[in-house]
Amino acid sequence: LKALAAEKTVAETAAGMANHKPEELAAELAGLSGRLADVMKQIGSEYEGIIFANADGIVLADGSNGEYRGLNIAERDYFKSAKEGKVNLGTVIKSKVTGNPIVPISAPLYGVNREFAGNLTLLLKIDFLVEKIAGTKVGQTGYAFMTDAKGLFIAHPRKELILEAELKKLPGMEAITASMLSHKTGVESYVFEGIEKIAGFAPVTLSGWS
């Protein structure tokens, strides 16, 4: 993503944002969309899309025939982190286009004077991860699940819980939730929907998941 953000087509279009309105850069944005479409063909089916947004968080180009164009991502955590100069892995969210869970990977873009000009974001699909974890069986009744850094389910055999249920709001899971959100490794008993259970847990260091 860093390398792509530094490419001439991307960098020059971003730099032009400082002194031109989007409509004045129609040709450049069309060329950029073409380049991003080429990237999508190269990186395969593991990504939902790749988007280019200006400093206001408005998507002006993408690699998906304009499906994301016009979206406002200014309030998304990955855009805010990019605005602070960080290449970052965002939290798991539901795609505004498909409704599927995705992980944004975002990098800042700069103008000629190193002012923030927008961001470039890859949208990583995690359905393969959800299916892998949800399909894991332990003994007769055991199963696996994963939460994000805030304790929100991002993978679970019961899909209605994904991005909807939070550990800290579930009665009987207070102790194990505290341990998991503290990025600890261990084994603890808990109660889920009135049923006594026991789980082993460990952190995913890169993302803060558990």
Backbone bond lengths (Angstrom), bond angles and torsions (degrees), N, CA, C in turn:
res aa  C-N    CA-C-N  psi(-1)  N-CA   C-N-CA  omega(-1)  CA-C   N-CA-C  phi
1 L - - - 1.465 - - 1.530 110.41 -
2 K 1.339 116.03 -40.00 1.472 119.92 176.99 1.521 110.78 -60.09
3 A 1.328 115.70 -44.47 1.464 120.42 -178.88 1.525 110.69 -63.90
4 L 1.321 116.38 -41.22 1.463 120.38 -179.68 1.527 110.79 -66.40
5 A 1.339 116.81 -38.99 1.463 120.74 179.27 1.525 111.53 -64.20
6 A 1.331 116.04 -25.59 1.467 120.35 -179.07 1.519 112.93 -90.47
7 E 1.332 117.74 -5.67 1.465 120.66 179.44 1.531 110.90 -61.35
8 K 1.316 116.08 149.31 1.459 121.60 -176.42 1.530 112.73 -55.95
9 T 1.338 117.49 -46.56 1.469 121.08 -177.56 1.518 111.25 -60.39
10 V 1.337 116.15 -41.56 1.467 121.15 -178.79 1.526 110.58 -74.00
11 A 1.326 116.11 -50.58 1.464 121.20 -174.93 1.523 112.18 -63.19
12 E 1.336 117.47 -42.66 1.465 120.04 -178.50 1.529 111.76 -69.24
13 T 1.321 116.91 -36.14 1.469 119.50 177.36 1.523 109.79 -66.57
14 A 1.334 116.31 -42.27 1.465 120.28 177.99 1.521 110.82 -62.06
15 A 1.331 116.76 -43.56 1.466 120.67 -179.91 1.523 111.31 -62.74
16 G 1.327 117.08 -35.30 1.459 121.11 -179.58 1.516 113.23 -67.79
17 M 1.339 117.30 -19.29 1.464 121.16 -179.75 1.523 112.88 -63.31
18 A 1.317 116.27 -26.26 1.468 120.17 -176.06 1.531 112.20 -67.10
19 N 1.330 117.38 -32.25 1.462 120.50 -173.72 1.531 114.77 -119.28
20 H 1.325 116.25 3.81 1.463 118.82 -177.69 1.521 111.42 -136.30
21 K 1.316 115.77 149.76 1.451 121.17 172.80 1.528 108.09 -78.28
22 P 1.341 117.78 153.71 1.472 119.87 -178.88 1.523 113.78 -53.10
23 E 1.355 116.57 -38.81 1.465 118.63 -178.81 1.527 112.35 -66.57
24 E 1.335 116.78 -21.61 1.462 120.43 177.73 1.526 111.79 -81.13
25 L 1.318 116.75 -9.69 1.458 121.45 -179.01 1.533 111.13 -115.85
26 A 1.325 116.08 28.12 1.467 120.64 -176.07 1.522 112.59 -55.90
27 A 1.328 116.68 -44.24 1.460 120.28 -178.44 1.528 110.99 -66.18
28 E 1.343 115.92 -42.50 1.471 120.30 179.78 1.530 111.11 -64.77
29 L 1.331 116.39 -40.99 1.460 120.13 -179.72 1.530 111.40 -68.63
30 A 1.330 116.30 -34.73 1.465 119.86 176.52 1.529 110.19 -65.82
31 G 1.333 115.70 -41.75 1.461 119.91 177.52 1.514 111.70 -64.15
32 L 1.337 115.70 -38.75 1.457 120.26 179.11 1.530 110.26 -66.16
33 S 1.319 117.32 -42.17 1.467 120.59 178.17 1.526 110.47 -59.97
34 G 1.332 116.14 -38.24 1.461 120.03 177.01 1.511 112.05 -63.32
35 R 1.332 115.46 -41.84 1.468 119.93 179.08 1.534 110.22 -64.85
36 L 1.336 116.37 -42.36 1.467 119.95 -179.58 1.528 110.69 -66.87
37 A 1.321 117.10 -33.71 1.466 120.80 176.46 1.531 110.12 -64.43
38 D 1.345 116.49 -38.93 1.462 120.76 176.78 1.527 110.77 -62.76
39 V 1.341 115.67 -40.67 1.465 120.45 179.04 1.527 110.26 -62.29
40 M 1.341 116.16 -42.45 1.457 119.85 179.57 1.530 111.56 -59.37
41 K 1.313 117.15 -37.22 1.459 120.67 178.96 1.529 110.61 -66.84
42 Q 1.326 116.10 -32.88 1.464 121.17 -176.62 1.523 113.00 -78.00
43 I 1.330 117.25 -35.26 1.466 119.21 -172.58 1.514 113.19 -89.53
44 G 1.319 117.98 -2.66 1.456 120.58 172.01 1.515 114.70 81.12
45 S 1.318 115.12 -162.19 1.464 121.68 -169.73 1.524 114.29 -91.43
46 E 1.330 118.24 3.70 1.461 119.64 -178.01 1.527 112.59 -79.50
47 Y 1.339 116.30 -9.86 1.461 120.35 179.26 1.521 110.31 -115.37
48 E 1.333 115.83 139.55 1.461 119.99 177.22 1.525 111.37 -78.88
49 G 1.338 116.19 -33.09 1.450 118.27 -178.48 1.514 112.22 -175.79
50 I 1.330 114.57 177.69 1.463 122.47 173.85 1.521 106.63 -141.44
51 I 1.336 116.26 130.73 1.461 120.17 -172.90 1.527 111.73 -130.52
52 F 1.326 114.14 151.43 1.466 123.34 178.44 1.525 107.29 -120.61
53 A 1.336 116.73 120.89 1.466 121.09 -179.06 1.522 110.04 -120.07
54 N 1.347 116.74 150.93 1.458 120.48 178.30 1.528 110.35 -83.84
55 A 1.322 116.93 -174.75 1.459 121.66 -175.38 1.522 113.00 -66.02
56 D 1.325 117.46 -17.24 1.470 121.82 177.28 1.524 112.23 -90.96
57 G 1.326 116.33 -0.89 1.457 120.09 178.97 1.512 114.45 84.57
58 I 1.327 118.04 14.87 1.459 121.43 179.02 1.528 109.42 -92.97
59 V 1.316 117.22 125.73 1.470 121.13 179.77 1.522 109.40 -73.18
60 L 1.339 116.04 121.51 1.465 121.90 -177.15 1.521 113.28 -110.82
61 A 1.333 116.75 -15.68 1.467 120.27 179.41 1.525 108.45 -152.75
62 D 1.330 115.35 149.54 1.457 119.75 176.37 1.519 109.81 -151.71
63 G 1.321 115.30 175.53 1.457 119.83 179.29 1.510 112.19 -104.10
64 S 1.346 116.47 23.06 1.471 121.14 -173.98 1.523 112.39 -129.69
65 N 1.326 116.48 40.51 1.475 121.94 177.43 1.525 113.30 57.44
66 G 1.336 115.78 35.35 1.456 119.71 174.02 1.515 115.89 83.73
67 E 1.338 119.15 8.33 1.468 121.58 -177.83 1.523 112.70 -59.96
68 Y 1.329 117.00 -31.23 1.464 120.81 -175.85 1.523 112.98 -100.20
69 R 1.318 116.67 -8.63 1.457 120.41 -174.58 1.530 110.83 -60.09
70 G 1.330 115.27 133.87 1.455 121.03 179.46 1.518 114.20 94.07
71 L 1.355 117.84 -12.25 1.457 120.18 178.00 1.532 110.17 -65.82
72 N 1.323 116.09 144.31 1.459 121.83 176.74 1.524 108.25 -104.67
73 I 1.335 116.83 114.56 1.462 121.16 -178.37 1.533 111.72 -112.09
74 A 1.336 116.10 16.80 1.467 120.83 -173.98 1.519 113.16 -58.34
75 E 1.335 118.24 -30.22 1.465 121.33 -177.35 1.518 113.46 -92.28
76 R 1.309 117.29 -2.64 1.459 119.86 179.11 1.529 110.11 -72.55
77 D 1.317 117.56 143.75 1.467 121.12 -176.78 1.520 112.29 -62.80
78 Y 1.337 117.83 -34.38 1.457 119.67 -178.07 1.525 111.54 -69.33
79 F 1.343 116.97 -32.93 1.470 119.72 177.16 1.527 109.64 -69.62
80 K 1.327 116.98 -42.38 1.470 120.92 179.98 1.524 111.00 -63.32
81 S 1.336 116.67 -38.60 1.468 119.80 178.34 1.526 110.82 -67.67
82 A 1.339 116.28 -39.64 1.467 119.59 177.05 1.521 110.06 -63.02
83 K 1.322 116.56 -37.80 1.463 121.26 179.28 1.526 111.45 -62.76
84 E 1.346 116.02 -26.45 1.462 121.67 176.57 1.521 112.13 -86.42
85 G 1.345 116.27 3.92 1.462 120.76 176.53 1.512 115.19 91.10
86 K 1.337 117.32 15.58 1.457 120.39 -175.18 1.526 111.85 -106.13
87 V 1.335 115.70 133.06 1.457 120.61 165.10 1.518 104.57 -79.42
88 N 1.324 117.99 125.12 1.460 118.20 -167.76 1.522 113.76 -143.85
89 L 1.335 114.05 159.53 1.450 123.45 173.58 1.520 106.14 -104.22
90 G 1.327 117.99 114.06 1.458 121.38 -176.72 1.517 112.14 -77.48
91 T 1.320 116.67 177.65 1.454 121.36 176.92 1.526 109.55 -78.66
92 V 1.321 115.64 158.15 1.460 120.50 177.93 1.528 108.73 -67.22
93 I 1.326 115.87 130.71 1.467 121.34 -179.22 1.522 109.26 -137.00
94 K 1.329 115.40 166.48 1.454 119.97 171.43 1.518 108.16 -86.05
95 S 1.307 116.66 130.44 1.458 120.99 178.67 1.522 110.29 -60.24
96 K 1.340 115.89 135.47 1.457 120.44 177.14 1.521 111.61 -70.50
97 V 1.333 116.65 -15.72 1.463 120.71 -178.03 1.527 111.92 -97.92
98 T 1.350 117.12 -47.46 1.463 119.99 -175.58 1.520 114.12 -105.10
99 G 1.339 117.07 -19.64 1.461 119.85 -176.36 1.518 113.19 82.14
100 N 1.338 118.30 -1.86 1.462 122.25 -179.80 1.520 110.97 -84.54
101 P 1.351 118.26 153.34 1.464 120.06 177.79 1.528 111.47 -69.83
102 I 1.319 116.52 133.56 1.462 122.57 -179.82 1.523 109.65 -138.93
103 V 1.329 115.47 160.98 1.465 122.05 172.61 1.524 108.24 -118.82
104 P 1.337 118.70 116.50 1.466 120.95 177.90 1.538 110.62 -78.95
105 I 1.320 116.09 136.74 1.467 122.65 173.52 1.526 105.38 -119.07
106 S 1.332 116.99 116.02 1.467 119.93 -166.38 1.525 113.05 -126.71
107 A 1.332 115.17 146.44 1.470 121.71 178.23 1.527 109.17 -132.91
108 P 1.350 117.49 143.30 1.471 120.57 179.25 1.519 111.89 -75.41
109 L 1.335 115.27 154.06 1.463 122.79 174.57 1.527 107.67 -122.15
110 Y 1.334 116.33 149.11 1.466 119.69 -173.34 1.527 112.58 -129.66
111 G 1.344 114.49 154.56 1.447 121.80 174.48 1.517 110.77 -84.68
112 V 1.336 116.58 -174.53 1.475 121.04 -175.95 1.522 112.04 -64.76
113 N 1.313 117.72 -26.76 1.474 120.91 179.63 1.524 112.13 -101.90
114 R 1.328 115.61 22.02 1.466 123.17 179.56 1.519 112.98 65.54
115 E 1.335 117.20 21.20 1.454 119.06 173.55 1.531 108.96 -80.37
116 F 1.319 117.40 150.58 1.461 121.83 -179.54 1.524 109.84 -63.87
117 A 1.327 116.84 125.29 1.469 120.93 -176.48 1.526 112.76 -116.19
118 G 1.329 117.59 -4.88 1.449 121.04 -179.99 1.511 111.40 143.26
119 N 1.316 115.89 -162.12 1.465 118.00 179.00 1.527 111.10 -145.97
120 L 1.326 114.13 160.95 1.453 122.76 175.81 1.523 106.15 -118.05
121 T 1.328 117.71 129.80 1.459 120.68 -173.21 1.526 111.72 -132.98
122 L 1.320 115.76 129.88 1.452 122.77 170.33 1.524 107.91 -94.42
123 L 1.316 117.33 135.53 1.461 121.97 -179.75 1.531 108.11 -107.30
124 L 1.330 115.18 101.63 1.457 121.77 -175.91 1.519 110.87 -84.81
125 K 1.324 116.95 125.66 1.462 120.87 175.61 1.528 109.38 -71.14
126 I 1.322 117.17 141.91 1.462 118.30 174.86 1.528 111.19 -120.99
127 D 1.341 117.15 13.36 1.461 118.23 178.88 1.522 111.03 -61.21
128 F 1.366 117.28 -33.47 1.465 119.68 177.99 1.523 110.38 -64.62
129 L 1.345 116.27 -35.72 1.460 121.47 178.99 1.529 110.23 -71.18
130 V 1.322 115.53 -42.69 1.464 120.79 177.65 1.518 110.15 -58.57
131 E 1.345 116.73 -46.31 1.462 120.83 -177.95 1.524 110.98 -66.42
132 K 1.322 117.00 -38.84 1.471 120.77 -179.81 1.525 110.91 -63.61
133 I 1.329 115.63 -46.48 1.464 120.05 -178.09 1.524 110.75 -72.19
134 A 1.327 115.82 -46.03 1.466 119.80 -178.80 1.521 111.56 -63.48
135 G 1.328 117.46 -25.75 1.459 121.03 -179.21 1.517 113.67 -86.98
136 T 1.329 117.24 -1.90 1.464 121.12 179.97 1.527 110.11 -78.79
137 K 1.328 116.76 123.24 1.463 121.95 179.06 1.516 109.74 -112.37
138 V 1.335 115.52 142.65 1.460 121.20 177.41 1.525 107.17 -126.38
139 G 1.333 116.31 111.94 1.464 119.44 -178.01 1.519 111.28 62.99
140 Q 1.337 116.34 -144.56 1.461 121.32 -177.12 1.528 113.18 -85.14
141 T 1.333 116.36 -35.91 1.472 119.05 -173.13 1.528 113.53 -125.00
142 G 1.331 117.00 -1.39 1.457 119.73 -176.62 1.519 113.29 -78.93
143 Y 1.315 115.55 154.59 1.470 121.30 -179.87 1.526 109.11 -153.63
144 A 1.320 116.31 171.11 1.461 121.63 179.85 1.523 110.30 -115.85
145 F 1.327 116.51 151.78 1.463 121.09 172.23 1.523 109.21 -147.35
146 M 1.314 116.63 163.95 1.463 121.89 -179.90 1.520 109.29 -135.92
147 T 1.348 115.66 144.59 1.465 120.57 176.49 1.524 109.79 -122.70
148 D 1.327 115.45 159.01 1.460 118.79 174.06 1.528 109.29 -83.02
149 A 1.320 116.68 -172.76 1.462 121.05 -175.01 1.525 113.04 -66.37
150 K 1.334 117.48 -16.92 1.467 121.36 179.77 1.525 112.57 -99.90
151 G 1.341 116.63 -0.23 1.453 120.15 179.49 1.508 114.21 91.00
152 L 1.324 117.94 12.50 1.461 122.41 178.30 1.529 108.66 -84.59
153 F 1.334 117.01 132.13 1.458 119.88 178.72 1.534 110.25 -62.14
154 I 1.340 116.43 127.24 1.465 120.16 174.49 1.525 111.25 -117.45
155 A 1.321 117.15 -9.59 1.467 121.97 172.90 1.522 107.57 -151.90
156 H 1.326 115.84 130.30 1.470 120.95 -177.99 1.526 107.37 -165.41
157 P 1.345 118.40 146.03 1.464 119.89 177.69 1.530 112.92 -58.16
158 R 1.336 116.50 -30.01 1.467 120.37 177.27 1.527 108.59 -93.23
159 K 1.310 116.04 100.46 1.463 120.72 -171.91 1.519 113.78 -63.15
160 E 1.339 117.26 -22.62 1.470 118.86 179.78 1.531 112.41 -68.21
161 L 1.339 117.13 -14.44 1.463 120.77 178.62 1.534 112.36 -86.30
162 I 1.340 117.29 -19.99 1.463 121.46 -173.94 1.529 110.94 -66.37
163 L 1.332 115.46 125.50 1.458 125.06 -178.31 1.535 112.30 61.03
164 E 1.333 116.64 19.41 1.460 120.87 179.03 1.524 112.03 -124.52
165 A 1.332 117.41 -40.57 1.473 121.16 -175.82 1.520 111.10 -103.28
166 E 1.348 116.01 140.10 1.467 122.59 178.29 1.520 109.89 -115.30
167 L 1.329 116.49 135.90 1.459 121.26 -179.53 1.525 112.18 -54.70
168 K 1.344 116.45 -44.63 1.464 119.45 -173.29 1.525 113.29 -68.67
169 K 1.329 116.92 -9.79 1.464 120.34 179.03 1.523 112.32 -102.41
170 L 1.351 116.25 3.95 1.456 120.68 -177.94 1.520 110.64 -100.76
171 P 1.335 118.53 117.16 1.474 121.71 179.19 1.523 110.95 -58.97
172 G 1.330 115.92 136.53 1.456 121.17 178.91 1.505 114.25 94.11
173 M 1.345 116.87 -6.51 1.467 120.13 -178.34 1.534 112.31 -114.12
174 E 1.337 116.61 15.75 1.471 120.55 -174.62 1.529 112.89 -59.11
175 A 1.331 116.80 -47.64 1.473 120.29 -175.12 1.525 112.02 -68.45
176 I 1.339 116.41 -48.32 1.460 118.89 -178.24 1.524 110.87 -67.70
177 T 1.335 117.25 -31.85 1.462 120.77 176.77 1.514 110.84 -63.28
178 A 1.352 117.05 -44.72 1.469 121.44 179.30 1.524 110.73 -59.45
179 S 1.327 116.65 -40.72 1.467 120.68 -179.91 1.525 111.42 -68.11
180 M 1.335 116.38 -44.08 1.456 119.94 -178.01 1.523 111.75 -67.19
181 L 1.338 116.96 -40.82 1.463 119.68 -179.23 1.526 111.96 -73.49
182 S 1.344 116.71 -14.21 1.472 121.22 174.86 1.523 111.12 -91.27
183 H 1.338 115.80 7.72 1.471 123.27 177.87 1.524 112.48 61.09
184 K 1.336 115.63 37.86 1.456 120.67 177.94 1.522 110.21 -91.07
185 T 1.327 114.65 164.04 1.456 122.79 173.17 1.524 107.14 -114.89
186 G 1.336 117.79 134.83 1.452 118.23 -179.58 1.515 112.99 177.24
187 V 1.326 114.45 -168.52 1.457 123.36 178.03 1.522 107.58 -136.27
188 E 1.331 117.29 127.32 1.460 120.89 -179.01 1.525 110.78 -145.21
189 S 1.319 114.69 154.70 1.462 119.87 174.87 1.522 108.90 -91.44
190 Y 1.323 115.87 156.96 1.464 121.03 179.54 1.529 108.59 -160.93
191 V 1.319 116.51 175.20 1.457 121.77 177.59 1.522 108.11 -123.09
192 F 1.333 116.47 127.49 1.461 121.33 178.61 1.516 108.83 -125.31
193 E 1.324 115.53 117.43 1.462 122.10 -178.71 1.523 111.47 52.66
194 G 1.347 114.56 41.99 1.459 121.21 175.85 1.516 115.19 81.80
195 I 1.316 117.74 -0.34 1.472 121.28 -178.45 1.525 109.94 -108.00
196 E 1.335 116.42 129.01 1.462 120.76 178.98 1.525 109.82 -74.13
197 K 1.328 114.95 133.01 1.464 121.24 -178.51 1.526 109.68 -138.89
198 I 1.321 115.65 170.64 1.461 121.61 173.97 1.523 107.41 -139.74
199 A 1.343 117.30 140.36 1.467 120.17 -176.06 1.518 112.22 -139.91
200 G 1.318 114.45 145.78 1.456 121.19 167.62 1.522 107.14 -97.25
201 F 1.325 117.15 143.86 1.464 119.99 -176.50 1.529 110.69 -145.15
202 A 1.321 115.47 156.01 1.466 121.27 -179.98 1.535 108.54 -157.30
203 P 1.331 117.32 151.51 1.466 120.38 -179.22 1.523 112.92 -81.51
204 V 1.344 114.85 152.41 1.468 122.21 168.92 1.518 104.72 -100.59
205 T 1.316 116.63 101.08 1.469 121.81 -166.35 1.517 114.42 -59.12
206 L 1.330 117.71 -44.28 1.461 121.41 -174.73 1.520 112.24 -59.29
207 S 1.325 116.83 -41.36 1.457 121.06 -173.22 1.517 115.23 -104.49
208 G 1.344 117.42 -14.00 1.466 119.85 -176.53 1.516 112.46 83.58
209 W 1.346 117.36 6.85 1.456 120.75 177.99 1.527 110.27 -76.64
210 S 1.327 115.98 173.40 1.468 119.79 177.34 1.523 108.80 -140.97
